[in-house]
Amino acid sequence: MRFEIRGENRLGITRDVINVLTDQGLDIRTFEVTTHHIYADIPAVRPERFLLLSHALKQIPGIFDITEIDRLPTERRRAQLHATLAALGDPVIAVDANGQIAQANPAAQAISDTPEKTLRDHDIANILSEPSIEDLRQSGFRLPEREVILGGQTYLLQVEPIGHVDDGSDASDDAPWGGVMVFHRPARLGRVITALQDRSHTGFDDIIGTSRAMTRVKSQAQRLAAIDAPILILGETGTGKELFARACHRASPRADQPFLALNCAAMPEGLAESELFGYAAGAFTSARRGGKPGLLELADGGTLFLDEIGELTPYLQAKLLRVLQDGSFRRVGGTDEITVDVRIISATNRDLETMSHDGTFREDLYFRLNVLGITLPPLRDRVEDIADLADVFIDRTAQQTERTPPRLARDGLDWLCAHDWPGNVRELENTLFRAVALLDGNTLGANDLADAASGTATVSEAHRNTPSDTAQDTATAPTEQTDLIATALAQSDFNSGMDLLEREMLTRLYPDYPSSRKLADRLGVSHTSIANKLRKYGIT
């Protein structure tokens, strides 16, 4: 039986309790003492004997109460710790200062194919070759995150020290008891990137458009999204292909997993290969120690969106084909086979079928990508949606330029509906941004729109704010933004990725707030902080 004794905090009270228990001939299994509380685990005490024991203990001066409990405090804390560790999907291993395993959660046991009782008190070197315990001790169990191999799988290792040894020596503060080793799968980083990129959680209901053409394509896409197979999205530039790709991901069984994007036309073959497939340690001179996972590994379990798929080189087409066939690939400069479970959604404004016939695009890859197909209508085929789109873009521009939203005159709407819009929704947004930004009055007419549309200057992407919660943002924002962030986070360390994201945001906002003081007021931070950031990133 386990019970709690509450009493005064006086010298000798614990000794008096032990004397009573000893006089009763009881064998104490566990005994814990805190201020005003004494806890005991005595298996020989049965309910009928507990009353007599309680009476004897209450005769001790300063004892208030004796209560039966289900667990001792240490047992409760241990159970809570085990439950917490078991809930973590990532492997976690605690080691002492000598490298002996003190604890391992179920995920670590599973990946090492060893039960915890077998793992405990064994050397970490038995299952992990690098880093060595000497490296861990010399660093004070604080190491920069690095790639390691555990159980034949690649992880990003994070190490944190556990406490310090209080042995009375001057160096005790520098002597940790050991460390906690947390092993993160690349897909976990992929989920972090997804959270940074897509804060709007756009679904099909958020896509602007109630025309017959849009209603039909949204209904079709929603049905196809639930089928776990590759999707090929066709459509002219500016029709919202990435928006539909994200909505398909949100409506799929993979919605809680990563969604990452790569613009295949935005980088040369070598860089695109390392972005997609990652690189092994020592693959090239500037390669990060331990290698780096590519987007395929980061998106494991989720969705990878390949925009402008028609721009892939024949070499990368062949490598991608193998991924679609059996889910395996090798990193650049690597020899190990890596297997992933990724759904590929691709998009292009080119005629892949014709390209496959004339040999400029692999026919077998085309058929692998085009298992499910969606063709997005151009804006000229959904004129009924222009009014709703215009309202959203006018309100957004007014908010960005800090002015009252102007009224769209009837002749202005007629002009918008009559225009051809070869650039589709993106061109519509750019035209309205120019028109609203340059408007002197409060009414937006046909002449204002015609002047904005015929202007030689194109809207700078700096006018675009950071991703908002409005659905059309993703439709009109170029995929280069998300690709750039994903590229940075995939190939650089996490802090570098955050710096790039910060630089991108400041670069986009600065033309609208062209001084450090204005920009600081807009972001709600100190003027000095913004000035330092602008100087750091060379933004003028």
TIDRENDREN-551660 format. One record per residue (C-alpha): x, y, z. Coordinates in steps of 0.1 Angstrom, whole numbers, padded with zeros to 4 digits, always signed. Each point is the difference from the previous one (the first is absolute). Layout:
<nodes>
XYZ
...
</nodes>
This chain:
<nodes>
+0000+0000+0000
+0011+0036-0007
-0009+0028+0023
+0007+0036+0007
+0008+0014+0035
-0006+0038+0005
+0016+0017+0030
+0021+0028+0013
+0034+0009-0014
+0019-0008+0032
+0034-0015+0006
-0003-0038+0008
-0035-0006-0012
+0012-0022-0028
+0020-0021+0025
-0031-0003+0022
-0020-0013-0029
+0027-0026-0010
+0001-0012+0037
-0037-0006+0000
+0002-0019-0033
+0030-0020+0013
-0018-0009+0033
-0029-0013-0021
+0024-0023-0018
-0007+0015-0034
+0024-0002-0030
+0001+0033-0017
+0003-0003-0038
+0002+0037-0008
+0002+0031+0022
-0002+0036-0013
+0002+0031+0022
-0010+0036-0009
-0009+0030+0021
-0031-0009+0020
-0004-0033-0020
+0013-0035+0005
-0008-0027-0025
+0004-0037+0005
-0006-0032-0020
-0004-0030+0023
-0013-0031-0017
-0008-0018+0033
-0026+0026+0011
-0035-0012-0008
-0032+0021+0004
-0009-0015+0033
+0035+0007+0014
+0001+0035-0015
-0025+0013+0027
+0022-0013+0028
+0032+0014-0016
-0017+0034-0005
-0010+0001+0036
+0036-0007+0011
+0015+0026-0023
-0025+0027+0011
+0014-0004+0035
+0032+0016-0012
+0001+0037+0009
-0006+0022-0031
-0016-0027-0022
-0033+0013-0015
-0013-0026-0024
+0007-0033-0017
-0016-0007-0034
+0002-0029-0024
+0013+0010-0035
+0002-0019-0033
+0036+0011-0009
+0030+0016+0016
+0011+0034-0014
+0030-0015-0017
-0021-0027-0016
-0025+0026-0012
+0028+0021-0016
+0015-0030-0016
-0033-0011-0015
-0006+0036-0013
+0035+0000-0015
-0006-0034-0017
-0033+0012-0013
+0015+0032-0014
+0029-0019-0017
-0024-0026-0014
-0021+0027-0015
+0030+0014-0020
+0002-0015-0034
+0038+0008-0002
+0025-0024+0016
+0013+0014+0033
+0030-0015+0019
+0014+0012+0033
+0037-0009+0007
+0022+0006+0031
+0034+0017-0001
+0016-0033-0009
-0022-0006-0030
-0022-0027+0017
-0036+0000-0011
-0022+0010+0030
-0033+0002-0018
-0015-0005-0035
-0036+0007-0011
-0020-0025-0021
+0009+0018-0033
+0037-0005+0008
-0006-0036+0010
-0019-0007-0033
+0026+0016-0022
+0029-0018+0016
-0021-0032+0001
+0010-0005+0037
-0023+0000+0031
+0008+0027+0026
+0012-0025+0026
+0026-0012-0025
+0009+0036-0010
+0003+0013+0036
+0035+0001+0015
+0016-0009-0034
+0024+0023-0018
-0015+0025-0025
+0028-0010-0024
-0017-0034-0005
-0028+0017-0020
+0015+0034-0010
+0035+0003-0015
+0001+0038-0001
+0003+0022+0020
+0022-0018+0025
-0004+0004+0037
+0033+0018+0000
-0014+0026-0024
-0031+0003+0022
+0020+0005+0032
+0023+0025-0015
-0029+0021-0012
-0018-0002+0033
-0027-0020-0017
-0007+0030-0022
+0006-0007-0037
-0012+0018-0031
-0028-0020-0017
+0015-0025-0024
-0012-0029-0021
+0006-0035+0015
-0010-0036-0009
-0021-0019+0026
-0014-0034-0008
+0009+0005-0037
-0020+0032-0003
+0010+0036-0003
-0008+0024+0029
+0009+0035+0010
+0015-0003+0035
-0007+0026+0027
+0019-0004+0034
-0008+0018+0032
+0019-0004+0033
-0015-0014+0032
+0008+0018+0033
+0034+0004+0015
+0020-0020+0025
+0003+0017+0034
+0032-0015+0013
+0013+0031+0017
+0027+0006-0025
+0005+0033-0019
-0007-0018-0033
-0033-0015+0011
-0020+0025-0020
+0016-0013-0032
-0007-0036+0007
-0034-0011-0013
-0015-0033+0012
-0006-0010-0036
-0022+0011-0028
-0033-0006-0018
+0003-0009-0037
-0030+0007-0021
-0001-0014-0036
-0022+0020-0024
-0010-0015-0034
+0004+0024-0030
-0038+0000-0004
-0003+0017+0033
+0020+0029-0014
-0023-0002-0030
-0030+0006+0022
+0017+0031+0015
+0007+0014-0034
-0036-0007-0010
-0012+0019+0031
+0022+0030-0009
-0012+0001-0036
-0036-0008+0001
-0017+0018+0029
-0033+0004-0018
-0009-0037-0002
-0018+0006-0033
-0027-0024-0010
-0022-0002-0031
-0028+0020+0017
+0025+0029+0004
+0008+0002-0037
-0017+0030-0015
-0024-0008-0028
-0036-0011-0004
-0001-0001-0038
-0011-0032-0017
+0036-0007-0012
+0015+0005+0035
-0028-0019+0018
+0005-0030-0023
+0038-0001+0003
-0001+0005+0038
-0025-0029+0003
+0022-0022-0022
+0032+0009+0019
-0016-0007+0034
-0009-0035-0012
+0034-0007-0013
+0018+0014+0031
-0013-0029+0021
+0016-0026-0024
+0036-0006+0010
+0016+0002-0035
+0020+0026-0019
-0018+0030-0014
+0009+0021-0030
-0014+0035+0000
-0001+0018-0034
-0008+0036-0005
+0013+0033-0014
+0023+0021+0021
-0017+0018+0029
-0031-0023+0002
+0008-0012+0035
+0017-0034-0004
+0018+0001+0033
-0032+0011+0018
-0017-0031-0014
+0029-0021+0010
-0001+0012+0036
-0038-0005+0001
+0005-0036-0013
+0025-0006+0027
-0023+0014+0027
-0029-0022-0013
+0021-0032-0001
+0008-0026+0027
+0035+0016+0002
-0013+0034+0012
+0019-0001+0033
+0033-0009-0018
+0024+0024-0018
-0008+0019-0031
+0031+0013-0018
+0004+0016-0034
+0027+0004-0026
+0000+0021-0031
+0019-0022-0025
+0007+0029-0023
+0016+0022+0027
+0034-0016+0003
+0026-0019-0020
+0002-0038-0002
+0026-0004+0027
-0017+0021+0026
-0034-0015-0009
+0014-0035+0005
+0014+0008+0035
-0033+0018+0009
-0021-0030-0010
+0022-0029+0011
+0024+0015+0026
+0037-0007+0001
+0023-0023+0020
+0028+0010+0023
+0030+0012-0021
-0020+0001-0032
+0016+0033-0009
+0023+0026+0015
-0026+0022+0016
-0022-0029+0011
-0011+0002+0036
+0016-0026+0024
-0021-0031+0001
-0019+0008-0032
-0035+0015-0003
-0034-0014-0008
-0018+0011-0031
-0036+0009-0005
-0010-0036-0006
+0012-0010+0034
-0014+0031+0017
-0034-0007-0016
-0001-0037+0010
-0035-0010+0008
-0014+0032-0016
-0001+0017-0033
+0026+0015-0023
-0012+0026-0025
+0022+0003-0032
-0009+0032-0019
+0011+0004-0036
+0006-0037-0002
+0005+0003-0037
+0034+0019+0006
+0016-0031+0016
+0032-0011-0018
+0000-0036-0014
+0024-0011+0027
-0023+0012+0028
-0030-0014-0018
+0017-0035+0002
+0007+0004+0037
-0035+0012+0007
-0015-0029-0019
+0017-0025+0023
-0014+0018+0030
-0035-0003-0015
+0006-0037-0008
+0013-0013+0033
+0004+0030+0024
+0038-0004+0002
+0029+0021-0010
+0036+0009+0009
+0013+0033+0013
+0025+0020-0021
+0033-0017+0006
-0016-0027+0021
-0001-0038-0002
-0028-0009+0024
-0035-0005-0013
-0026+0022+0016
-0037-0009-0001
-0027+0026+0004
-0038+0001-0001
-0008+0032-0019
-0030+0010-0021
+0011+0020-0030
-0022+0029-0013
+0015+0016-0031
-0011+0030-0020
+0009+0016-0033
-0013+0024-0027
+0017-0020-0027
-0015-0028-0021
+0017-0030+0015
-0018-0024-0023
+0015+0016-0031
+0034+0002+0017
-0002-0037+0008
-0007-0008-0036
+0029+0022-0014
+0024-0014+0026
+0006+0032+0020
-0017-0016+0030
+0001-0037+0010
-0032-0017-0010
+0002-0025+0029
+0004+0028+0025
-0029+0018-0016
-0023-0030+0006
+0013-0004+0036
-0008+0037+0007
-0033+0001-0018
-0018-0026+0020
-0026+0026+0011
-0004+0032-0020
-0014+0034+0007
-0002+0028-0026
-0006+0035+0014
-0021+0025-0020
+0016+0033-0011
-0016+0032+0014
-0016+0008-0034
-0021-0032+0004
-0012+0010+0035
-0009+0037-0004
-0027-0004+0026
+0027-0003+0027
+0017+0033-0009
-0022+0021+0023
+0007-0021+0030
+0037-0001-0007
+0001+0037-0006
-0016+0007+0034
+0026-0021+0018
+0029+0015-0018
-0012+0036+0005
-0005-0005+0037
+0034-0017+0004
+0018+0028-0019
-0018+0026+0020
+0011-0017+0032
+0036-0002-0012
+0001+0036-0011
-0019+0011+0031
-0028+0018-0017
-0038-0003-0002
-0011-0026-0026
-0012+0018-0031
-0033-0009-0016
+0001-0019-0033
-0021+0020-0025
-0023-0018-0024
+0021+0009-0030
+0030-0012+0019
-0015-0034+0005
-0011-0001-0037
+0035+0007-0010
+0014-0028+0022
-0025-0025-0014
+0008+0010-0036
+0038-0002+0004
+0017-0032-0014
+0023-0006+0031
+0027-0022-0016
+0017+0000+0034
-0033-0011+0016
-0006+0006+0038
+0036+0011+0006
-0002+0027-0027
-0034+0011+0014
+0014+0004+0035
+0031+0019-0013
-0022+0024-0021
-0023+0007+0030
+0029+0006+0022
+0015+0026-0023
-0034+0016-0005
-0008+0003+0037
+0035+0010+0010
+0000+0029-0026
-0037+0010+0005
-0005+0036+0013
-0038-0002+0006
-0023-0026+0015
-0015-0015-0032
+0018-0024-0022
-0011+0005-0036
+0008-0015-0034
+0026+0027-0008
+0019-0007+0032
+0001-0037-0008
+0010+0005-0036
+0028+0023+0011
+0012-0026+0025
-0002-0028-0025
+0019+0019-0026
+0028+0011+0023
+0034-0011-0010
+0011-0007+0036
-0011-0033+0014
-0011-0004+0036
+0030-0008+0022
-0003-0032+0020
+0011+0022+0029
-0036+0013+0001
-0011-0035+0011
-0002-0003+0037
+0009-0031+0020
-0024-0029-0006
-0034+0010+0013
-0031-0020+0010
-0018+0009-0032
-0004-0029-0023
+0009+0018-0033
+0034+0009+0014
+0014-0034-0009
-0017+0001-0034
+0017+0032-0011
+0033-0001+0020
+0028-0015-0021
+0012-0034+0010
+0036+0014+0002
-0008+0013+0035
-0009-0033+0015
+0027-0018-0020
+0026+0025+0013
-0010-0006+0036
-0002-0038-0004
+0034+0001-0018
+0016+0019+0028
-0014-0021+0028
+0008-0033-0019
+0036+0008-0009
+0012+0025+0027
-0003-0003+0038
-0034+0010+0015
+0013+0034+0012
+0012+0009-0035
-0035-0009-0013
-0016+0023+0025
+0024+0028-0011
-0010-0005-0036
-0037+0001+0009
+0006+0032+0020
+0020+0016-0028
-0027-0009-0025
-0027+0016+0021
+0019+0033+0005
+0009+0002-0037
-0036-0003-0009
-0012+0026+0025
+0027+0026-0004
-0012+0016-0032
-0034+0007+0017
+0017+0013+0032
+0033+0015-0014
+0016+0009+0033
+0010-0019+0031
-0023+0020+0021
-0031-0006-0022
+0008-0037-0003
+0005-0003+0038
-0034+0017+0006
-0016-0024-0026
+0015-0031+0017
-0005+0012+0036
+0037-0004+0009
+0028+0024+0010
+0015+0024-0025
+0035-0011+0010
-0008-0036-0006
-0013+0006-0035
+0029+0023-0008
+0024-0028+0010
-0019-0026-0020
+0000+0022-0032
+0037+0006+0004
+0006-0037+0006
-0018-0010-0032
+0012+0029-0021
-0036+0013-0007
-0001+0035-0013
</nodes>
